[in-house]
Amino acid sequence: MGIFRRPREASAATPASISDFWEWWERRRPDIEASINAPEAGAGPAAEGEHHADGLPAPIVEELTHRVHRIHPALQWEIGGGDGDSPVLTLTGGGDPELRGLTERWVRAAPSGDAAHGWRFHPARQPDLEMLEHKLLLGDHEFDLDYVKLGMRADTARARVHISAYHPDFLFVSEEQQLQVARHVLDWSMGEDDVARWIGEVTIATEAPVDALPPAMLRAVVEQIAEPFEEPTWLTGEGRTPRGHPARLGARFPLHRQDYPLCDLHVAISVPYRHSNPDRLPVDPSSSALRKFEKKLAALGDRAVLAVRETGDGLRVFHLYADPDSGVIAELDQLAASWGEGKAKVASTNDPGWRALAPYQP
């Protein structure tokens, strides 16, 4: 068990590039609308790294790309809809958890109501089964997505579905193109956030997997896996502290980054306790006080989520992920200051990819 502390870092507010984007958008929106509603404009599946923007003039494409890349150079954008449907602008980090908070802040700063002028905005790719009826052009190769089949292996211990993706043309293209096809098919089948929540390993098959199913069936399989985990629970384990004493670990499971998109800040609250058994584990009245302390952490709502607790050697460390712009850090400081069994410490560090949780994942 690694009870640890991290130096505090000041959190950055929502980047100015996001507000700059929406100011630019309001100026250029009429030109974009005119282009996507032009008779010759059309829309087809977008390739990874390219922009879904059929019909937009090259200067607007370049300008929009520049504005998006000012927010982060790895972000991609897609425009869909039009011709009577509400137009949609999607900003995506391609499933990268490091970027999910940025796209969420972008969409929360977007105009709404009448100010949106009929547009819808999404911070991640949405499911769209109709896209699976198209052909996907990657480089000089066109994939008929009707031929895609998915092998699906349920992993109930990890609450994941592992995927083996097959298309007969995989024999003739690069591994990169194979994976691009698989990623697009999964996103259109489930939506980018649910892929991140429930899909595990993705491998490529050059022969159709046994019992393979069409992508449209993926949602039903995932729902069977996800149903027992509608309410998160706590997994517990035992180990040893660095001093060799018994330690206890609890981890919330499942815990999905996408359910707390603004919580980019890892917070470790180290709470000493006075009353312990010979193994240096807490007993009453300390154990009761620790439970009350944890209940207060659980009451913070979406501003902070408790992910892991580590206990041993007279110390309990609560690991949370918090929204740095919500003011919750000040509340956590006050809560720590109110602890009566020694000096509790609060340390935080920016961790938008939730990398600190990796050692505790099943």
Disulfide bonds with the S-S distance in Angstrom:
none
